[in-house]
Amino acid sequence: MLDGLELADGAAELLALNADSYMIYATNQYNLAYYPSRVIPQHPGLRGRDYVGEIVPRLRRAGKHVLLYTNWLDSKHPEWN
């Protein structure tokens, strides 16, 4: 599923928006990472592929600002929820 994602196409689509900044999801609401991580499990559909590590440099080479979004539902700090 996600392992067949063509990031060159995705980056081109984002760049076509001509925004100054882009927010890229680094993790999702189910506590799965879109990059290899030793802390949280990676999304199984990526099969080890580093989505964040592939798309962020493409955007930065184009002079864009990139923010990474993470959602941590499995927080070990109840006061953060």
C-alpha positions as CSV (number, residue, x, y, z in Angstrom):
1,M,0.0,0.0,0.0
2,L,2.3,2.8,1.2
3,D,5.4,1.1,-0.1
4,G,4.4,1.8,-3.7
5,L,3.9,5.5,-3.0
6,E,5.8,7.6,-5.5
7,L,7.3,10.4,-3.5
8,A,8.6,12.2,-6.5
9,D,5.0,12.7,-7.6
10,G,3.9,13.6,-4.1
11,A,6.6,16.2,-3.7
12,A,5.8,17.7,-7.1
13,E,2.2,18.0,-6.2
14,L,3.1,19.7,-2.9
15,L,5.5,22.1,-4.6
16,A,2.8,22.9,-7.2
17,L,0.8,24.5,-4.4
18,N,3.6,27.1,-4.2
19,A,3.4,27.4,-0.4
20,D,6.2,28.7,1.7
21,S,5.8,26.0,4.4
22,Y,4.6,22.5,4.6
23,M,3.5,20.4,7.5
24,I,4.3,16.7,7.0
25,Y,2.9,14.0,9.3
26,A,5.8,12.1,11.0
27,T,3.4,9.9,13.0
28,N,-0.3,9.3,12.9
29,Q,-3.1,9.1,15.5
30,Y,-2.5,5.4,16.0
31,N,1.1,6.0,17.2
32,L,2.7,4.7,14.0
33,A,5.7,6.4,12.5
34,Y,6.2,7.3,8.9
35,Y,10.0,6.8,9.4
36,P,12.1,4.1,11.0
37,S,12.1,4.6,14.8
38,R,13.5,2.9,17.8
39,V,10.8,4.5,20.0
40,I,7.5,3.8,18.3
41,P,6.5,1.3,15.7
42,Q,6.7,2.2,12.0
43,H,3.6,2.0,9.9
44,P,3.6,-1.5,8.5
45,G,2.5,-0.4,5.0
46,L,5.9,1.4,4.6
47,R,7.8,-1.9,5.0
48,G,10.9,-0.1,6.4
49,R,10.7,2.8,3.9
50,D,11.5,6.3,5.3
51,Y,8.7,8.5,4.0
52,V,9.7,11.5,6.1
53,G,13.4,11.1,5.2
54,E,12.5,11.0,1.5
55,I,10.1,13.9,1.2
56,V,11.6,16.4,3.6
57,P,14.9,16.9,1.7
58,R,13.0,17.3,-1.6
59,L,11.0,20.1,-0.1
60,R,14.0,21.7,1.6
61,R,16.0,21.6,-1.7
62,A,13.2,23.6,-3.2
63,G,13.7,26.3,-0.5
64,K,10.6,25.3,1.5
65,H,10.2,25.3,5.3
66,V,9.1,22.0,6.6
67,L,7.4,21.3,9.9
68,L,6.9,17.7,11.2
69,Y,3.6,16.9,13.0
70,T,3.5,14.1,15.5
71,N,0.5,12.8,17.5
72,W,1.3,10.9,20.6
73,L,-1.8,9.2,22.0
74,D,0.1,6.6,24.0
75,S,1.6,9.3,26.2
76,K,3.3,8.1,29.4
77,H,2.3,11.5,30.9
78,P,-1.4,11.6,31.7
79,E,-1.2,15.3,32.3
80,W,-0.4,15.8,28.6
81,N,-3.7,14.2,27.5
